[in-house]
Structure formats: structure tokens, C-alpha cells
Amino acid sequence: MQVGIVGLPKSGKTTIFNALTKGKAEVATYSSTALAPNIGIAKVADSRLQALERIFHPKKITPAEIKYADIAGASKEFGKGEGMAGQFLNYLSNADALLEVIRVFEGEKTPHIEGSVDPKRDVAILDLELAFSDLTIIERRLQRLETTLKGAKPSERELLRREQALLQKIKAELEKGIPIRQQALSEGEIKRLSSYQFLTAKPRLIILNLGENQLPQASSLEAETASLYPHSDSEIAAMCGKLEMELVQLNDAEAKEFRNALGLAEPALDRVIRLSYKLLGVISFFTTVSAELKVWTIPKGTTALKAAGKIHSDIERGFIRAEVIDFHDLERCGSLAEARKRGLLRLEGKNYTVQDGDVITFLFNI
């Protein structure tokens, strides 16, 4: 899973990146030379791994991961209706979801580029930039389609006209301020648009970046912001990026002590990951092969056959069946042998829908 981090200059984007990845990327204001992206990996904490470790005693444990991409030097024109371009656009286009950092903290040393702190305005600015980028791609493609249609064979024209009509349809809605993710599109239309990787088609997580003195208002600020963006394609979380960046540099015991003192229920990273999973509609299943306990992340509704392909195409190609047990059943039994004795280890075919927490052994032959 890859998440692209976007935000206005001086919003604390890189601070949030460091907090989520335990990174140490330089935190600074805009630099015209800082065009290389910050890339970081976050290990997904999963308490079920501890129980499975006690059962299987693996030599290696591989948790799920999320890759975060943060562009340290956005253009000075970003937020001025210029859209996104170049390397910045490429990294965001490849992301599964967008994390929008919205500044709520005050600070005379880093004045807001708009002259004042206004989260609602800043979200609107980001929405405009994302829409502008999508419209630019659509307009260029429509121009190419117009040229291609003139010389196309009769057998090719119908497909090209369908693409043209779909792009004109979403363009009209974008110009009304409706992002692609909120447009009334059929499953077939969504699939046909997937190759474009439009930014406004991606789910988004809005991070309200607070000052430490604003933490007592975190819940009310989240609720207020959530009321403005009630759609299921958006999630809201408030956190103090500067504080979280400092806490992740401590050991777990020290960080927990500080969080308890501040009344913080969980690390910001854990909450962001939980909301990201919810946004993307993904679940986890486990395998134990070659003394490795590994977590795999797949979309809800994935069949056993496609889950096997997530591991390796050969397993999907030679799929015979899957031995499946629910994590909670396995934890109660204490071993696969006991689970088999109790009849809880099931044999499932290729059309079985994998459930969150399934522990699976794939049997295949090639």
C-alpha cells in the first residue's frame, strides 16, 4: 500500500511524514532545490502477530507495510491554481490514497502562506489543485482522441467514442467542483478510468496538524471538520505532528509514558494506518511458510485464488485448495493440530472469500 502526502507549503507535511515513518527527513520551509521525494516505510502493528508467534515459533516475522511518499519541495505556485506537475504528480498518481496535511497550528516563525490559519480554506485550495491536475490530463486526452477519431477504423471508433463520452462526463462534474470519487459512476466506468490514476478519484485522509496547546480540542476539531466532509471517501484525524515526531524517536516504554501523561490514547501512526485501511477497504491474512510468519494485505472481497496470486503467480496458476482457519479459532486451540482435531481447519476452494484474520496454507501444483 502506498500513501501520498500532500499539503500547502509550511503545513508541516514533512513533520507528519517523520512521525509516521520514524524518519529523520529535514524539516524546512520551501526550497526550490528540494525536489527529491522523501520515501519512508511504516510497519503495521498487529497484535495478532504476537499470538501467532507463540503458536508457530517462526524464525522470521514479516508485518504488513505502508509506503509514504512526501515531496519536500512543492512548487511556490502550489496552491495558486497551477495544479501538480512533474515528479510530484507522478508519486501522487501512483498512490493508493492521499494524506492531506492541513495546518491548524499557529506560529509566527513560520507564517501561513495565505496570511492566516484557515483549515476549511486550505482544504478547498487542495481540492482545487487536485481537480486542476485531473482536468489537465482529461483535456489533453480529449484532444488526442479527437485527432485519433479522424483516422480511426470503423471498428475502433465505438470504443474511442465511449472513452470520449466518459471523459467529457467526468470533466463536466469536475468543473462543478465534484471530485471523481463522489461522481455517480458504474463499476465498469470506474474500471475504465483506473489506468488514468486521477487524483480526485483516490480516497483521502485529512490530517489536522495541531499545535501541542490545541490537543485538548482535538476531538471537537475532528468532529467539526468531519461535518464538512461527510462522504465515506474521506476520513479525518487530528494530531500534533511536531510532538508525534519527537515521540517516535523514543523507545516504546518512554513514548507510552509521555502519551499517557498527555491523555493520548494511541500512537498517531496506529490511528492513521487504521483509518487508511478503512478508507481503502483492505484486510489482512496470514501465512506460515518456510519458517516465516507473514501478513498480506488485500481488498475486502478477494477470493482465495486471487489471494494466492498476491503471494506468487505460480500459486494462483496451480491452485488446488486452501487450508483456512480463523485467527480467533486458532488462538483458542493453541495449535493447528488441535484445530484440525476440533474440525476448525477448513478446506476451501478458489471462490472462497478471504476474511480478515484468516490463517491460510495454499496447496498448489505446477
PyMOL commands that set and color helices and strands:
alter all, ss='L'
color gray80, all
select helices_A, chain A and resi 13-21+48-56+86-93+119-151+154-175+180-182+187-196+199-201+212-228+241-247+252-262+268-280+304-311+313-317+327-333+336-341
alter helices_A, ss='H'
color red, helices_A
select strands_A, chain A and resi 2-7+37-43+60-62+65-71+97-103+204-209+234-239+282-289+292-299+319-326+346-348+358-364
alter strands_A, ss='S'
color yellow, strands_A
deselect
rebuild
show_as cartoon
